[in-house]
């Protein structure tokens, strides 16, 4: 594993790492100010041709800081090669921080004069985006608000971002976060359609979140329970016991990856030897929240699926049939 750290700090452009049935090829491309973009290709294991044959943006390495920002856990697990845990950050967390800062800044500016900044109506494409948000995304966002113990009034503006959407600007963001946030907010404010769309999404999210708060038997509360159970563990590994098809296995998983809503957890996010255990046992690489029956750390049980809620706490519905729509 020492070769991984040497590769990050060296001048070689390519590196191959074997993980289970897959051979992961990593490509490193220098961009600016000592920053290298990292791309990943799964040359064998993926059944999706696009993933198998294409390089995907996976993160950025800042040489001066000796810090790695990653899109997935396979690369993030490179901390075992010599990078300290504090030097490896999940790019999703970085994106969450960025999104929250931009949304708050836009909301503050527009609140001073909504008629000046927001359009009166949405064009067709924006209407389609709003409809798709209401149909496919808002439930996940509501669950994440629940996990974070937010209040409905905390939702002021919603604008979606994806790590790959700002791939070209990522190095600039890491160099000057405040400047990049300000520039992004100004771009949004100049587009009145985007401003109106962001506020309409916020309205949809508030209503869905209020509904969720009034339905304590909603199966989504399982994500809140799991997230609360691993609170404070950060990037520490915990033992996760999975039960599927009446068979149990226990894998080591980063606690941070258990926080928030997940339609499913992917074994590809685990260390290679843990991924093999899941695939070998079940014949597939995915598991759901309802299949997590126990979480433990250092011999202490943090979560059990059939834990009886205390008085006043929401009751979890754990019957698989009730989770099917997720």
C-alpha positions in Angstrom: 0.0 0.0 0.0 3.0 2.3 0.3 2.9 2.6 -3.5 -0.3 4.5 -3.3 1.2 7.4 -1.4 4.3 7.4 -3.5 2.1 7.6 -6.6 0.2 10.6 -5.2 3.3 12.4 -4.4 5.3 11.4 -7.5 5.2 12.2 -11.2 3.7 9.0 -12.6 0.3 9.5 -14.4 -1.2 6.0 -14.0 -1.6 3.5 -11.3 -3.4 0.1 -11.2 -4.9 -1.4 -8.0 -6.6 -4.8 -7.8 -9.8 -5.0 -5.7 -11.8 -8.2 -5.9 -12.7 -9.0 -9.5 -11.9 -5.5 -10.6 -8.7 -3.8 -11.6 -9.0 -0.1 -10.9 -6.9 2.2 -13.1 -6.3 5.7 -11.7 -5.1 8.6 -13.8 -3.6 11.7 -12.3 -3.7 15.0 -14.2 -2.0 18.2 -12.9 -4.2 21.2 -13.1 -3.0 24.3 -11.3 -1.1 25.4 -8.2 0.0 21.9 -7.2 -3.4 20.3 -7.6 -3.9 17.0 -9.4 -7.3 15.7 -10.5 -7.8 12.0 -10.0 -9.9 9.8 -12.4 -10.9 6.2 -11.9 -11.7 3.4 -14.3 -13.1 0.0 -13.3 -11.6 -2.2 -16.0 -13.3 -5.5 -15.1 -15.9 -5.6 -12.3 -18.6 -3.2 -13.5 -21.5 -4.6 -15.5 -22.3 -1.1 -16.8 -20.2 -0.5 -19.9 -19.9 3.2 -19.3 -18.4 2.6 -15.9 -16.2 -0.3 -17.1 -14.7 1.5 -20.1 -14.6 5.2 -19.1 -12.6 7.2 -16.7 -14.7 9.0 -14.1 -13.8 12.1 -12.1 -13.0 10.8 -8.5 -11.3 13.6 -6.6 -8.4 16.1 -6.3 -5.1 15.9 -4.5 -3.5 19.1 -3.2 0.2 18.5 -3.0 1.2 21.3 -0.7 -1.4 20.3 1.8 -0.9 16.6 1.3 -4.7 16.4 1.3 -7.0 14.2 -0.8 -10.6 15.1 -1.6 -12.5 12.0 -2.9 -15.8 11.1 -4.6 -15.7 7.5 -3.4 -14.4 5.4 -0.5 -12.1 3.2 -2.5 -9.8 6.2 -3.0 -10.5 7.6 0.4 -9.3 4.3 1.9 -5.8 5.3 0.7 -5.3 6.8 4.1 -4.0 3.3 5.0 -1.1 4.0 2.7 0.3 6.7 4.8 -2.1 9.6 4.5 -3.5 10.5 7.9 -7.3 10.3 8.2 -7.5 14.0 8.7 -5.9 14.5 5.3 -8.6 12.6 3.4 -12.0 14.4 2.9 -15.1 13.2 1.3 -15.9 15.3 -1.7 -19.6 14.9 -0.9 -19.2 16.7 2.4 -17.3 19.4 0.7 -20.1 19.8 -1.9 -22.7 19.9 0.9 -20.8 22.7 2.6 -20.5 24.6 -0.7 -24.2 24.2 -1.5 -25.4 25.4 1.9 -23.2 28.5 1.7 -24.3 29.4 -1.8 -28.0 28.8 -1.1 -27.8 30.9 2.1 -26.1 33.8 0.3 -28.6 33.8 -2.6 -31.5 33.7 -0.1 -30.1 36.7 1.8 -29.7 38.9 -1.3 -33.0 38.0 -2.8 -34.9 38.5 0.4 -34.1 42.2 0.3 -36.2 42.6 -2.9 -37.8 39.4 -4.3 -39.6 41.2 -7.2 -36.2 42.6 -8.4 -34.5 39.2 -8.6 -37.1 36.5 -9.2 -38.9 35.9 -12.5 -42.7 35.9 -12.5 -43.0 32.5 -14.1 -40.9 29.5 -15.0 -40.0 28.5 -18.6 -40.8 24.9 -19.6 -37.4 23.4 -18.8 -37.4 24.9 -15.3 -40.9 23.5 -14.8 -39.7 20.1 -15.7 -36.8 20.4 -13.2 -39.3 21.4 -10.5 -41.5 18.5 -11.3 -38.6 16.1 -11.3 -37.5 17.5 -7.9 -40.9 17.0 -6.5 -41.1 13.4 -7.8 -37.6 12.0 -7.3 -35.5 14.1 -5.0 -37.6 16.0 -2.3 -38.1 12.9 -0.1 -34.3 12.4 0.2 -33.8 16.0 1.0 -36.5 15.9 3.6 -34.9 12.8 5.3 -31.6 14.6 5.4 -33.3 17.6 7.1 -34.7 15.1 9.6 -31.3 13.6 10.2 -29.8 17.1 10.7 -32.7 18.0 13.1 -33.4 21.1 11.0 -36.6 23.2 11.3 -38.9 23.8 8.3 -38.1 27.5 8.4 -34.4 26.7 7.9 -35.2 25.9 4.3 -35.0 29.1 2.3 -33.5 28.3 -1.1 -32.7 25.0 -2.9 -30.3 24.7 -5.7 -28.9 21.3 -6.7 -25.2 20.7 -7.5 -23.2 17.7 -8.5 -19.4 17.2 -8.0 -19.0 16.6 -11.7 -20.8 19.9 -12.5 -18.0 21.9 -10.9 -15.1 19.6 -11.8 -13.4 22.3 -13.9 -13.6 24.8 -11.0 -12.8 22.5 -8.1 -9.2 23.5 -7.8 -10.2 27.1 -7.8 -12.7 26.5 -5.1 -10.2 24.8 -2.9 -7.8 27.7 -3.4 -10.4 30.4 -2.5 -13.6 29.0 -1.1 -15.2 32.3 -0.1 -14.4 33.9 -3.5 -15.8 30.9 -5.4 -19.0 30.9 -3.3 -19.5 34.6 -3.9 -18.9 34.2 -7.7 -21.4 31.3 -7.9 -24.1 33.1 -5.9 -23.7 36.2 -8.2 -24.2 34.0 -11.3 -27.4 32.5 -9.9 -28.8 35.9 -8.9 -28.3 37.2 -12.4 -30.5 34.3 -13.7 -34.0 35.2 -12.5 -35.5 31.9 -13.7 -33.0 30.0 -11.4 -33.8 32.3 -8.5 -37.6 31.6 -8.8 -36.9 27.9 -9.3 -34.8 27.8 -6.1 -37.5 29.4 -4.0 -40.2 27.1 -5.5 -38.1 24.0 -4.7 -37.7 25.3 -1.1 -41.4 25.6 -0.8 -41.9 22.0 -2.1 -39.2 20.8 0.4 -40.7 22.7 3.4 -44.2 21.1 2.7 -42.7 17.6 2.3 -40.6 18.0 5.5 -43.6 19.2 7.5 -45.5 16.2 6.3 -42.6 13.9 7.3 -42.5 15.4 10.8 -46.2 14.7 11.2 -45.8 11.0 10.2 -43.5 9.4 12.8 -44.2 5.9 11.4 -42.7 6.9 8.0 -40.0 4.3 7.2 -37.6 7.1 6.5 -37.1 7.5 10.3 -34.8 4.5 10.2 -32.2 6.7 8.5 -32.5 9.2 11.4 -32.1 6.4 13.9 -29.0 5.0 12.2 -27.5 8.5 11.8 -28.0 9.3 15.4 -26.5 6.0 16.4 -23.2 6.7 14.7 -23.1 10.4 15.6 -19.7 11.5 16.8 -17.9 8.5 15.2 -16.8 10.6 12.2 -14.6 8.6 9.8 -14.1 5.9 12.4 -14.9 2.4 11.1 -17.8 0.6 12.7 -19.0 -3.1 12.4 -22.2 -3.3 10.3 -24.1 -6.6 10.4 -26.3 -7.2 7.3 -29.0 -9.7 7.1 -30.3 -10.6 3.6 -32.0 -13.8 2.4 -31.7 -15.1 6.0 -27.9 -14.9 5.9 -25.8 -12.5 8.0 -22.4 -11.1 7.5 -20.5 -8.3 9.3 -18.4 -5.8 7.4 -16.3 -2.8 8.5 -17.7 0.5 7.2 -16.9 4.2 7.7 -19.5 5.7 10.1 -19.8 8.8 8.0 -21.2 6.7 5.2 -24.1 5.7 7.3 -25.3 9.2 7.9 -28.3 10.5 5.9 -30.6 9.0 3.4 -29.5 6.2 1.1 -31.7 4.4 -1.4 -29.2 1.7 -1.0 -25.6 1.2 0.2 -23.1 0.0 -2.3 -20.4 -2.5 -1.5 -18.2 -0.6 -3.9 -17.9 2.1 -1.2 -16.3 -0.5 1.1 -12.7 -1.5 1.2 -12.0 -4.1 -1.5 -11.8 -7.1 0.9 -15.1 -6.1 2.5 -16.7 -5.6 -0.9 -15.7 -9.2 -1.8 -17.5 -10.5 1.4 -20.8 -8.9 0.4 -20.7 -9.9 -3.3 -19.6 -13.5 -2.5 -22.3 -13.9 0.2 -25.2 -12.4 -1.6 -24.3 -12.4 -5.3 -24.8 -8.6 -5.6 -23.2 -5.5 -4.3 -26.1 -3.5 -2.7 -27.9 -3.6 0.6 -30.6 -1.3 2.1 -31.1 0.3 5.5 -33.7 -2.3 6.4 -31.1 -5.0 5.9 -28.8 -3.5 8.5 -29.7 -5.3 11.7 -26.8 -4.2 14.0 -24.1 -1.6 14.2 -21.3 -1.9 16.8 -18.1 -0.1 17.6 -15.3 -1.4 19.9 -17.7 -4.0 21.3 -20.5 -1.6 22.0 -23.8 -2.0 20.2 -24.9 1.3 18.7 -27.9 0.2 16.8 -30.2 -2.8 16.4 -33.0 -3.1 14.0 -35.6 -4.3 16.5 -34.7 -1.7 19.2 -38.0 -0.8 21.0 -38.4 3.0 20.9 -38.5 4.9 24.1 -41.7 6.7 25.2 -42.3 9.7 22.9 -39.9 8.5 20.2 -41.2 7.5 16.7 -41.8 3.9 16.1 -39.7 2.4 13.2 -41.5 0.4 10.6 -39.1 -2.3 9.6 -41.3 -4.6 7.6 -39.7 -4.9 4.1 -43.0 -4.4 2.4 -43.3 -0.9 3.9 -39.9 0.1 2.5 -40.5 -1.1 -1.0 -41.4 2.3 -2.4 -38.0 3.8 -1.5 
